[in-house]
Amino acid sequence: MRRLVPCAQPDQAHVLDRASQRNRSPCCTLQVHTLKCLLPLHAWLCFSHLRSSYLLVAGTGLGWSVGGKVSVTSSSYNWAQAESRSIVSVTENPTADALAVAGFGGVAGAAIYDTLAAATAAPGTSVSSTTSSLRQYNVTLLTLDQPLAVTHYARVSNWEGLIVDLRPEVGYTSSNIAVKAADGTWQREGDNGEKFGVRVLATGPSLLQLDNVLVADCGQAGLGRPCVHFDRLLPLRNGSRALNISAAGAAALRQPVPADTAAAGGLGLGLNPSYLNGSALTGVMDLAVWISSADNPYMGIDKSETNGSYAAATLSGNVMAGSYDVDTVRVDLRGAVVVDNLGWGTYKEMNGKSKFDDILPATFRVTINDVILRRNTAAGSERLGFYLAGQPCSNLTAAKTPASATAAAVQASLRVANNTAHSSLVGLMLEANDEFELCSGVVGFNLWRNWDFGVFTVKAIRTSATLIDVTVAESKHVGALILYQGELADPVEVQMYRVNFIGISGPESCSICNGSIPMTGGITSDLSCHQKLSRQSYNRE
């Protein structure tokens, strides 16, 4: 761990402006790395039973330790059915006897096999049911300290080549390095506390690199002060070579997501190699992470500040549990890389709010184009899963063609792809691109069990819209509602390529949220329903 070294303070007569600080060596450096920085912090759930103390998770070599904590996200419409437990034992590729003891043999084992077979099938390949061995798929059996209180359904269906993945996630939220508030945990409601936690802040010509760190009870509510804040970072001279890192240390550092930077041509990646990688953020009291180019999220975004003067950071492989009446992750700066992250518990405060309150917190809010956004999961929000400025449609021409030998090259060219949102009020809120092109589009979203809409354009969009490779499953109201704001005779259109709308995906769907929803939008007795509807939400009785 490298100690934080404060910048030299200029005297009052020679205060440096931000422009004069650009392209210099870092004045402040904080690097925290552990030996587990290469291990995944979240995986897909394969199977769980009601009141069972076992979880079957896809993958091996996770590196999750006995005594560590895991969280299972919700598979219903209510994100708060996510549960946290401690690990008692870890068994990789368990035997048939071990699976039977855990309740994963027989019929359950066949169902799990079908899920894994469908999940690993090539696109366009149909898979039939079978009871072959699970061991070929590399699974990990976790024994928990307490039984789960809720059934977490995990299903992947393969309908003649159409793969529909409705699996919740399991996130690991422990680390041997913890940054946390000294005065302990907090509660969102009823505790009369100050909600004033720890922060990690890098600004200007600074370097911040965090690997496999737990940041807990963090952020400062209502002030736009997140747990981890990359605030208007400036480019650093010679990139990482100005940091004087030893050769051994440099070799040990993970260079996050190198395969994803190919899509970022011209975005200035690497001008400041700051990142948050493989870390867990819990007990979040404001935003979890903010990559900013403006002073405060409540003052609006001055996009003149995003013209290349600043250097963005990378978020890779993190687990983020919650935010308080604001976004969980917010990105306002071109060139940011946001990949393989899991977030849930985006909280909407309703107490003391006007009925005209239209603040819509998102688990991932990207307000600007030219951001790499791939393989992220918004696993439960009381308002939005993703709020996204669409891509200019001219960038998506190749993606419109069916899968072919050039599919890998097409995927590599996409800056936004393969993201998932579930258990939210709205899965994806689509806004117009910021490049003055008259068409905005998205590629590769999996949107399931979102209450009001899978895809929605709130207050209407000012351009045409294109959806490519989007799956919307089990929305309670409408799969997609695209509203246009403009004149009646404007030449606009909505184009869809390989977009699938699915009503019921399996037998468990009929048991999720069968209760009635109060007209006031209050709590219903059926806890698998969304518990905090807006005043404009649908499907109330």
N, C-alpha and C positions, 0 to 999 in steps of 0.2 A: 504494500500500500504506500502510495506516495503522499507525503504531507501537503496540505493546502498552503501555498505560499501567497500572501497578500500582495497586491500590486503596490508599487511605489506611488504615493499620493502627490500629485502636482500641487504647487502652491497656488494661492488664489489668483495670482497674476498670470499664471501660465497653465490654465485649465485646458486640457486637450479636448478637442471635439472628436466625435466618433470617426470622422473621415480620416483624421491624422493617425488613428490607431490601426487602420486596416493594413493587412499584409505584414504584420510584425510577429515576432515570436510570442508565445503565450505568456501573459503576465500572471495567470493563475492556472494551476494544474492540479486536478484531483483524479487519481486513477485507483480503482478498487477492483481487484480480480481474485477469483478463487479457482481452485483446480477443477471445479465442476462447470466451468463456463461453456463447455461444448455440449452439455446435456440438455435435452428438451425439458421444458417446464410444463408442458401440457400435451395430452393425448386424447384420443377418442374413447369413449366408453363403449364396451362391447355388450355388457349385460349387467343388470343388478336386479335383486328381488326386494319386494317390500319387506321392511324390517330385517333385512339381511345385513350381516357384518362383512360381506365380501363384495369386491368389485373386480370385474374382469376388464382389463384395459388393453387396447391394441398396442402392440410394440413390445420390444425388449431392450435391455441396455439403457433404461431410463435413468438409472442412477438415483432413484428415489430411496431415501433411507428410512429405516425403522425409527419411529419417533417423529418423523416429519409429518407435516399436515398437508392434506389434499382437500380440494373442493370439487364437488360434482355439480355441474350446472343443471338448470332445469330443462326438462323435456316438455313442459306444459306451456301455457300462455302466461304463467306467473313466474317471473324471474326469481322471486323470493323463495321458491321451492329448491333453490340451490342449497347444498348442505356441505358442511366442513367436518372432517374427522381426522384423527391421528392414525398413522400406519403402525400396525402391530407386527406384521410380517410381509415379506415380498417373495413371491415364487415366480420365476420366469419359466415359461413353457411347462405349466403344471401337468402332471400325469392325469390319466383318465380317472383314477381313484380320487385324486385331490379335487378335480373338477366336480366329481359326484358328491363329495363331502360338502363342497361349497354350494351345491344345488344347481350346478351347471352341467349336469349330465343328462342323458336321455333326450326328451323332447326339447328341453332348454338348450342342450348342446347342439342339436340339429338346427334350432333357430339361430344360435350364435354363428354356426358355420355358414348358414345362408347369408347372414349379414356380412361376414367377412369376405365370402366369395363374391358377393355383389359389389362390395366396396373396392375390391382389388381387380375386378374385371376391366378389361380394356373398353373404352367408350364404344358403343355400338355392338357389344358382345352380350348375348343373352346367356344367363346362367340358370340352370335348373336346380331344384332342391336336392340335397344329398346329406348324408350323415357322416361324411368323411372326417378324418381327424382334424381337430383344431390346431394341433401343434405345428402344422406346416405354416401357420399364419403368424407365429411369434406373438404370443399374448403373455400378459403379466397378471397374476392373481394377487390382489391386495387384500389382506385381512385388516379390518378396522377395529378401533377401540370401542365403538358403539354401533349398534344397528342403524341403518338409514331409516328415516321416518317416512320417506316418500318413494314411490316407484319411479325410477328414471328409465324411461323406455329408450331403447336404442334400436333403430331399424334403418337398414339400407335396402331399398327395393330396386330390382332390375327388371324393368318391363320392356322386353324385347330390345334391349340395348340402352334404354333410358335409365340412367342410374340416379336414384333420388336418395340422398343421404340425410337422414333425420337422426343423427346421433348427438347427444350432449357431450360435453367435454369434461375431462378431469384435469384440474390444474394443481401443480405442486407449489405450495406457498411457504416454504421454509428455506433458510440459508444459514450458514455458520457466521455470516456477517450481517448484522441488523443495524439499521439506522431508524430510530423510533423516538417518539415523544417520551419525555421523562415522567409525565404524569399519567401514563397508562392509556387504557382504551376509552372509547366514547360511544355514545348512542346518538342516532340521528334525531330522535324525538323524545321529549319528556324528561331529559336529564338536566335541562337548564344550564348546560355547560357552555364554555366559550368556543368549542370546536376550533381550537387553535393549536395546530400540530407542527411537526418538524417539516423543514423544506430543504431541498437540495437545488441550488441555483448556480448556473453558469451564464455569464453575460459578457458581451464584448469580446476582446481578444483572449478568451479563456478556453481551456480544454477540460472536458468532463467525460470520463469513460468509466462506466459501472458495469461489471460482469457478475451475475449470480448473487445479487444483493437483495436483502429484504428491507423495504422501506415501509414502516408501519405507523399507523396513527399519525397521518401526515396531511399537509395542506392546511390552509387557513380559510375557513368558510366565509363566503360572501365578498372576498377581497381579490379574487382572481389570482390567488397565490397557490399554485399546484404543488404536489409532492416533489416532482422533478420538473424543473423549468430550464429549457434551453432558450435563453432570452437574447434575441438579436446577436447571435454569435457572429464574429468577424473572421474572415479568412486568416489563416496562419501561414507565415512564411515557410516555404518548402514543405508544406504539409507536415506529416508526422516526423520528418527528419530534424525538425527544429526542437524536438522534445528530449533529445539526448537519452533515448532508451537503449539499454544494453541489447546486444544481439540476441542473447538468450531470452530476455524479456520480450523483445519484439516477436520472436518466434512463437512464444506462448500465447500472445494476444490473439484473440479471434478477430478476424476481419469479417464483420457481419455481412452476410448475404451477397457475396461477390457475384453470384449468378444473376441477381436481380438488378444490378447496376447497368447491365447492357441496355436496358430499356430507357436509360436516363441520359441519352446522348445530349450534350450541351447544357446539362443542368448544373454543372459545377460541383459534382460530387467530390468529396475528399478535400475540399478547401479548408474544412475544419473537421477532423476525424473524431468528433465527439459522438458518443452513443450511450444508450441504455440497452443492455443485452442480457437476455436470460434471467431477468430479475422479477421479483414479486412485489406488488404494491397493495397493501391491505389497509383497512380502516381509513379510507380516503375521505377527507373533510372538504375538499374543493375539487379542482381538476386533479387527475392522476398525473398526466404529462401534458406539457404545452410546448410546442416549438413555435416561437412567436416572432413576429416582425412589427408588433405594435405594443402600445403601453398597457392596454387593459382590454379584456374580451368584451366588456360592457360599453366600451367607447367606440366600437366598430373597428374595421380593418382599413387602414390606409394602404391601398395596394401600390401606391407609388413607392413604398418602402420595400417592395419585393422585387426590385429590378436588378438584382444581382449584387447589391451592396453587402448583403449578409450571407452567411454560410449556414446551411441547414445541418441537422443532426440525423442520426439513424436510431430507430426503435426496432429491435429484432428479438422475437421469441420471448416476450414478457407476458406475465399474468397480472392483470389489474382488476381488483375487486372493488368496484364502486366509484362513485363521485356524488357530490352533494349539490343538487339543483343546478349543475353546470355539466358540460361535457366531460367524459372520462379522458379521452385523448382529443386534443385540438391541434391542428396543423395549419398554420397561416403563411408558410414560407416555401417557396419553390425549391426543389432539389431535395426535399426530405425523403427518407426511405423508411417506410412503415410496413414491416412484413412479419408474418407468423406470430402475431400477437393475439391474446385472448383477453377480452374484457366483459364484465357483466356487472349488474347492480347499479346502473345509472339511475340515480334517484331524483324524483321530482317532488319538491316541497309544495304542498297544497295549503298548509295552514297560513292564514292571514293574507292569502292572495286574492286579488280581484277575480271575478268571473271572466274578465277579459284578458287574463294573464295568458300570453301566447308564447312564453319561453318554452322551447322544446329541446331539452338536453339530449345529446347524442352520445352513444358510446364511442364512435369515431366521427369527428367532424373535420372535414378537409375542405377549406374554403377557397382553394385555389388550384389551378391545373399544375401540371409538371411536378407531381408528387408520385413516388412509387408506392402503391397501395396494393399489396398482394397477400393472399392466404391469411387474412385476419378474420377473427370471429367475434361478433357482437352477440353475446350469449344471454342477453336479458337487459332491457331498458324500459323504464316507465314511460318513455316517449319514443325516441328514435334509436334504431340500431346504427345506421350510417346516415350522415348528412354529407352529400358529395356534390361538388361542382363537376358536372359531366365533362367528358372529354370532347374536344372538337371532332365531329364526325369524319372529317377528312383524315384523321389519324387512325380510323377504325376500318378502312376500306377492306384491308386484307382479312380482317376477322369475320367479315360477313360471309365468306365462302365456307362451304362445309369442310370438315376435317379432311386433311390430305397429307401427303408426304411433307408438305411445308408447314405442318401444324406447329412443330417445335419452334421454327423460326418466327411464325406469327405470334406465338405465346411470348417469345422473348422480346418482341417489339411492344408488347402491351404494358403500359404503366399501371393500369388498374385491372386486376383479374383475380378470380377464384376466391372471393370473399363470401362470408356467410353471416346471416343475421337471423336470430330466432328469439322467441319469447319476449317480444317488444310490442309496443303499440303500433309502430310502423317500422318495417324492415329497412327500407331505403327511401330517403327523401332526396329527390333529384333536383338540382338547381342548374341553371344555365352555365355554360362554360364562360370563362372570363377573357376569352380571346376574340370576342366580337364575331364569332362564327355563328351562322344562323341555324346550326343544328348541334345538339348536345347528346352524347351517348354514353352507355356503360356496357361493359363486357364481364360476364362470368360472375354472377351473384346467385347464391343459394339462399332462399328466403322462406323460412317455414315457421308455422304457428306464431305469426304476428297478428295482433288482434284486428286492427282496423284495415290496414293495407299492407301488401307486400311491397309495392312501389307506389309512391305518391309524389306529386308536385304541389307542395303547400303554397297557397296564394298564387298558384299558376306559374308556369314557366314561360319565358319570353322567346323561346326558340322551338324549332322542331325537335323531336326526340327519337332516339334509336336505342333499342334494347337488343343485346346479342347474348346468346347462351345464358339466359336467366331462367331459373326454376323457382316457381312460387307455389308453395304447398300449404294447404289447410289454413288459409286466412279466414278469420271469422266473418269479415264483411266482403271486401273486394280484393282480388289479386293485384290489379294495377289500375290506378286512376291518374291519367295524364291530363291535366288542365292547362290550357293555353291562355296567356294574357296578351291581348292585342286587339286588332280590328277584325271585324267579322269576315272580311274578304282577304285577309292575309294568307299567302300561300304557304301554309304549314302542314306538316304531316307527322304521323307516328309510324315508324318502321320497326318490325320485330323479326328477328332471325333466331330460330331455334329457341323460342320462348315457350315454356310449358307451365300450364296452370293445373294444379292437382287439388281435388276436393278432399278425398279421404285416402290416406296412404296405407292403412292397415287396421286390424281389428281394435287395437288399443286406442285409436283415434276416437272411437265412439264413447270411451270412458273418460275422456279428458274434457272437462268443463261442460257438464250437463246442467249446472245450476243456473238460476236466473240472476240477472244483473240489476241492481237497484237503479231507479231513474236518476238518483243523485250522483251516481258514479261511485258510490261507497263500496265497502267491502262486502262481498258475497260469501255465503257459507261454503261454497265450492271453491276451495283454495287453488284449484288448478286453473281457474279463470284469471284473467288480468284483474288486479286488485285496485288499480288507480286509473280509471278511465278519465279522459278529458270530457269537458261539457259538450263537445261536439262528437264524441265517440258513438259508434253504431252498436247494434245488437244489445240493446237494453230492453228489459221487459217491465 
